[in-house]
Amino acid sequence: MKLSELTKQIKQAECTGDSDPDVKGLCYDSRKAGSGDLFFALKGEKYDGLDYVESAINSGSVAVVAEIENPNPDHAVPWVKVPNGREAMSVMSDIFNNSPSEELTIIGVTGTNGKTTTSYMIHHLLDLGHRRSGLIGTIKYDLKSDNEIEATRTTPEAIDLQNYLSQMISNGCCSAVMEVSSHALSQSRTSHVYYDVGVFTNLSHDHLDYHGNMERYFNAKKILFDQLSNNEVKNKAVAVINFDDDWGRKLVHYLSNKKVKTVTYGLANGADYRAVDLRLTKTSIEFAIEVGSRKFKSSIPLVGRFNIYNALAALASCAAVGLNVRETVNNLKQLPQIPGRLESVSSGRAFEVFVDYAHTPDALEKTLLSIKELDPRRIILVFGCGGERDLEKRAKMGDVASRFSNYSIITSDNPRSEDPMEIIKGIESGFGGSHYEILEDRREAIAKGVSYLAPGDVLLIAGKGHEDYQMVGKDRLEFDDRLVARQMLNDRDHVRHEMVRESRRLREEQEAERKNKFYDGEEVGRK
């Protein structure tokens, strides 16, 4: 594709250079630049793409896009100056891939908590409804190819995102579900994705190190719904919003005079999709769903009250794109376990061990409250906070832990370049009470939590969920809470079996000794 074809829709683009090269690929990382690529020299939080222009050109890039004029006449390739580099990258990525989101039915899910689970549910329900679907999110990118791609970020950069959507079409997909992060929305990664449905799960304290305050965080989330209302390609877009969330109701009000249909869900009166008659067990949830004048019995093979909200959001989204409501409600009972989302790793034991991704105060509180509804003897919590992230939430996490767990073990969780003990001190400052201990080593903390378990107890290992690594400094170390917990449980079982075996051996020896004494006594009596 000619460079001029890619730039023609960029307002105020200034092109310098004598040629109009064929562009064979798009690139924002000079390490991955190849022959025929158009290189986007973007300024990031830590690095400036302008410092890598020469490297990209040496690797074969045929043109450069940047927000400044060419600073070096020796760069003998066409240079495109644009007002907003990320917006330009989004536009050109869409054009280069022939606007794949126009062809696909796209459902975007945003919110602080619940994005991954809701996206997984929608993906599963679409497939069961014969709407072959791709998935982009925190855990994986499923393009319906032979190999799934490990997710590097919740929402990919525009170049990767549009390429993945294009691959989904090539692989026979007619729909796609994607988690849409506030960072992606703020950075225009998704500005040229044409959504059919936008889902708002909830909003609570997170990413304020990036957004500054809750209002700006909310405004970032609103971008998705502004895209819905301004969508000229798909004029029947639907916003699916959590009616029980304060920010959700604020969003409903904001959209009341916009060109978009709004559908709400929740447990409160007035929600379009409402769950009633709840019955929560240790393995599933049974409930009824009211949709207008209709009422459907339903169940999901998951635990946690928050999963009712996720299921309602998934149902409303699928109905919005044309799936039969009754059939979709029936398919809810076949939902899979979402990796690292209140995932049980202790089957067949007299206690429960769950691993969950909860890493915000709100998510941790809701997870602990959901566990409390299972009526455990005690709730033991292992958790920490990530380094180089929102400092304010550390004390809040400590406060939540102190109020909703019986005992906590505060530990390390992706400290990155920070001192783990400094992070732990931040958590400790908000902890009300003395029912906790500190173990910096996460493996030791999990082992200690497992050792404390008695019948009826629940151990929650929170913060990392599906992650299979621990970021320490610049090193990415292998570490999976689920694997470690299972190992510790197996070790505990082994020790217990050894104790039982030893106890049995002692009893048998004592019984043999007793019998010997009995027979010896009998012989003496006969003499």
N, C-alpha and C positions, 0 to 999 in steps of 0.2 A: 504494500500500500504506500502511495506517495506521501511524503511529509505534508504537502499542501492539503491533502484530503483530511489529514488528522487535525490540522490547525484551523481549518476554515470555520469551525463552530466556536472557536475561542475568541471572545470579545477582547479587543485591544491587544491582540497578539502582534508582536513586532518581530518579523523574521529577517535575519541578516545572513548573507552567504550567497554564493553564486549558483548553487545547485538545488535540485529538488529530489533528494535521494529516495530510493525504495526503502521503506522501513520493514524489517523482517521480524522485529520483536520490540517489546517495551521493557525497560529496566530502571530500577531505582537504587540498585545495589551494585556498585562498580565491580565487586568481586564476582558477580554473576553476569557481567556484561559480555556480549558476544558479537560476532560479525553481523552488521546490519541493524543493530539495536538503536533505538532512540532512548537516550539517557536523561532521566529527570534528576536534576541537581537540587534536591530538597533540603531545607534546613530543618534538622531535628532537634530534640531536646539536648542531645549530647554531641552530635556530629553534624557537620555542614557538608552537604553533597557537593558544594563548589570545590571543596578540597580534594575531591576524587574525580574531577572531570578529566584530567589528563590520563588517569588510570583507565577510565572508561573508554576514552578515545583510543588509547593504545591497545585495548582489548577488542577494538573493532566497531565501536559505536559510531554511527554516521551523522548524528545530530544531537544537540543538547537543548533541553528546556530548563529555564531558570527564571527567577524573579528579578534578575538584574541583567544589564547588557553584558556582552562578552568582555570580560576583564583582560583577556589575553589574546592579541591578534594572532599569536602562534597556534591557537586552536583552529585549525584549518577545516572546520566542519560547520554546517549551518547552525545558527544559534537562534532559539525562539525565546524572546522575553515575554513573560505573561504576568498579569497582576497577581494571580494566586496559583502557585505551582501545584498544590494538591488538587484544586478544582480542575485545573487543566489536565492533570493525570487521570482524574476520574472521567472527564469527557472523552479523552483520547482512548482510554482503555475500553470504554463502551463502544466507540466507533470501530476500533481495531478488531473487536470480537463480534461485530455485527449485531450489537444490542441484544444480547441473549435474554435479558430479563423481560423484553417485550414478548418473547415467545413462551417463556415459562410462567406458570402461576407461582408468584413469590409471596411467602409469608415471612415477615420479619418480626422477631420477638425482642423487646427491649425491657429494661427494668433492672433494679439492683439485684434482686434474688429471684430464682425460679426460671431464668432464661434457658438454661441447659435442659432441665427436666421437661419444661413445656415444649421446647423444640423437639426433643426426643419423642415425646408423646405424639406431637403433630406428625412428625416424620413416620412414625409407626402406623398411625391411623390412616394417613394418606396411602401408604403401601397396602394396608388391608382393604382400603376402599378402591383399589386398582388405579391409584393415581401415582405412578412410579415417581419417587421423590428423592432428590439429593438433600444433603444436610451439611451445613457449615456452622461450626460452633466451637466451644471451649475444649471439648474432648477430642473431636476428630472432624475431618472433612470426608464425607461419604459422597463420592461422585458417581456411585453405582458402577464403578470399575472393579477389576479383579482385586485391587489393593486399595485399602483406605489410607488416607494421608493423615499423619499425626498433626494435630493442630499446633501451630506456632503462636497464634494469638486468636482471641475470640472471633474477631472479624478481620479478615485479611486486608492488606493494602489493595487499592482499587485494581492494580494490574493483575494481581493474583486472583482477586475475587471475580472479576469479569471472565478471566480465563477458566476458572472453575465452573462458572455458570455455563460457559460455552461447552466445556467437556461434558457436563450433565446432559445437555441436549444431544450431543454425539452418542452418549451412552443410553439414550432412550428415555430420559426423564421428561415428564411434562410439568413437573412442579419442583419447587425447592423451598426448604425451610432454613432460615439463618438467624443466628443470634446477632443482634446489632448493639454493639457497645457504645457507650457515651463518647469514648475516645474516637471511635470510627466515625460517629456522626459529626463530632467537632472538627475532625480532620478531613471531611468530605470524601471518605473512602467509599461511601454508599450513595453519594449524591446523584449518581446516574443509574441507580437500581430502581426499577419501576415496580413498586409493591402492589399486590392485590389486597393484602391484609397486613395491618400493623397491630401488634399485641403489646400492651403495657401491663406488666405484672405487678409492680410496686416500686416505691422509691424510699430509700433510707440511707443513713450515713455511710458513704463510701466514696473513694476517689476525690475527696475534697482537697487533697494535696495537688490535684490537677485542676479541678474546677473552681476551687476557692470557697464556695458556699453552696447551700442546698438549692437556692434559686437558680444559680448558673448551671448547676447539675441538672435540674429539671428542664431548663431551657435547652440544654443539649439533647435531652431525650425527646423534647417536643419537635426537634428537627425531622424525625421520622414521620411524624403525623402532619407536619407541614408539607412534606413530600407527598403524602397520601392525598391531601386536599388540593395540592397544585398539580396532581398527576393528570396530564393531558393525554397520555397514551392509554391509560386504563381509567375510565371515568366511573367505575362502580366500586371504588375502593372502600374498604371497611376497617374501622378502628375497633379493636376488641380490648376493653379496659376493665381492670379490677375496680369494681364499684365500692368495695370495702376499704380501699386505700385512700387516705386523705389526698394524696397527690393525684391519684386516679380520678377522684371526683373533680379536682381542679382541672384536670385535662379534659374531662367531659364538658365542663363549662366552657373551656377555651375553644373546643371544637363545635360548640352549639351553633355558631353562625358560619361554620366552614363547609366547604363542599365535600363532605365525607359522611358516610353513614356510621353511626356509633352504636355498638352493641356492648352491653355490660354484663359482668358475671360476679358472683360472690355468694355470701351466705345471708346477706341483709335483704330486707324487703325492698323491692324496687328494681332488683337486678334482673336483667332479661334472661340470664341463665343462672338459676338459683339452686343450691344444694340444701336439702332439708333431710330430716330423719336420719341423722348420722349415727353410725355404729362402728366404733374403732376397735380393732383387735391387734394382736401382736404380729399378724401377717397380712392383714388386708383392711380395707375400709368399705363398708356398705353404706349406701345413701340413695336418696331419690333426687332427681333433677327436674325442676319445674321450668318449662319453657313455654311462656304464655299460659294458655289454658291446659296444656298437656303436662303429664307427669310420667317420668320413666324411672324404673328401678335400676340401680347401677351398682357396680363394685369395681374396685381396683386392687391389684395384688401388691400394694405398696403400703407403707405405714407413714404416719405424719399428717396432721390436719392440713398443713400447707399444700400437700399433694392433691387435696380436693380442689384447691384454687387452680393448680396447674392443670388438672384434668378438665375443669370447666373451661379454662382458656383454650385448651386444645380442642375441645368439642365445639365451642363457639367459632373458632377459626376454621375448622373443617367444614362446619355447616355454612360458613360465609362463602366458601369456594365451591359449594354445591353438593357436598356429601350428605347422604340421607341421615337425619338426626337419630332415628331409632337404631339403624344399623351401626352407626358410630358409637352410640351409647353402649350397645352390646359388645362392641370391640374393645371398649375400655378395660374389660376384664382380662384381656390378653396383653396388656401393657408389659414391657420388659423392665427388669431392674436397671436403673440408670447407674452407670459406674460412679462410685464414690458419692452417691447421694443417699444418705441414710441407708447405706449398704451393710447388711448383716454379714459378719464373718465368723459367726459362732454357732452355726446350726447344730441342733442336737444336744445342746448343753443346757444346764439349769439356770443359766444367766444369758444375757445378750451383750454382744459387742458390735457397735455400729461405727462405721467410718463415714464422715460427712464433710462436704466442702465448706460448711459454714465458716466464713471468715470475716463477717461483719457483725456488729452488735445485734442488729435486727434478726439476721439469719440464725445466729447462735441462740437468741432468745426463743425464736419460734421452734427451733429444733429441740431445745431442752423442754419446752412446754409440750411439744408433741410426744416426747418420751414420757413425760410426767403423766400424760393421759393413758399410758399403758400400765399405770399403777405399779411401778417398780418398788422394790424394797429400798434401794438407794440409787442415786445417779452419780457416777464417778466420771469426771471430765478431764481429758487431756487436751490442752490447746496452747496456742501461742499467737503471735502476730508477725506478719512479714516485715522485713527490713526495707528501708528506703520507700516507705509508703506512709499514708495518712497517720500522723502522730496522734491526732486527737482521738482516734477510735480505740487506742490501746487501753486507756483507763476505762472506757465504756465497756470494752470486752471483759475487763476484770470485774466491773460492777455486775454485768449480766451473769457471769460465772458464779459470783458469790451469792446471788439471789436465787438462782435456779438449779444449782447443783448441790449435792450433799458434801462433795469433796472434789477439789480440783488439783491437778498437777500442771503447773505452768511450765512450758518448755519452749524450745526453739522451733521456728517455722520460717524457712527461707530467710535467714537473716541478711543475706547478701553481704554488703560491705560493712554493715553495722555490727557493733559488739552485741552478741545475743543477750548478755546480761543487762545491757542498757535498755533493750526492748522489753525484757522481762520486768525490769523496774517500772517501766511505764504502765504495764498491765497491773502490776502489784499495787500501784498508787490508787487504783480505782476499786480494788478488792475490799469489800466490807466484811471483816471477820478474819478468823485465823484458820479456817477449815481448808487449808491448801498447803502445798509444798512446792518447792522449785527444783526441777531437774533439767538442767540445760540440754543434756543429750536426749534427743527425741526417742531414740531406741530404748534407752533406759527408762524414760518416762512411760512409754507404752508397756514395757515389761512390768514396771511397778503397778500400773493401773490394772493389768491382768492379774497380778498376784493378789490384789485386794479383793477380787470378785468372790462373792458368796451367792448361793442360790437366791434368785429373785432380783439380783442387782443388774444394772445396765451400765456399761462403760461406753462413753461417747468419745471417739478420737476425732477432733474437729480441726478444720482449717485447710487440709490438703486434698481430701477426697480422692479423685482419680489420679492425681499427680504421682509420677513415678520417679521424682527427683527431689533433691534438697539443694537450694542455691546458697552456697557458702563462699563469700568473696565473689570471685569470678568463676568459680568451679561449680559445675552441675554434677552433683553426686547422686548415684543411684539410691533411691529411697522411696518405698511405697508403703504407706501406712497399713494397707490391707495385707500385704505380704508379711510385714513385720508382726502385725497382730496375730495372724494365723500361726506364724512361727512360735510366738510366745505362748499361744494357746496350746499348741502341740507339745511344747516343752513342759508346760504345766500339766497336761494330760499324762505325759511320760513320767513325770515325777510322781503324780498321783497314783499311776498304775504301779510304779515301783513301791510306793508306800503301801498300797493295797496288797501287793504281792508279798512284801516283807511282813505285813501284819498277818496275812494268811499263813506264812511260814512259821511265825512265832506261835500262832494259835495251834497249828498242827503239831509243833514240837511239844507244846504244853499239854495237848490232848494225849500225845503218845506217852509223855512222862507220867501223866495221871493214870493211864491204863497200866503202865508198867508197875507203878506203885500198887495199883489195885491187885494185879496178879501176884505180885510179890507178897502182899498181905494175905491173899487167899492161900498161897502155899504155906506160909508160916502157920496159919490157922489149922491146916490139915495135919501138920506135924504135932 
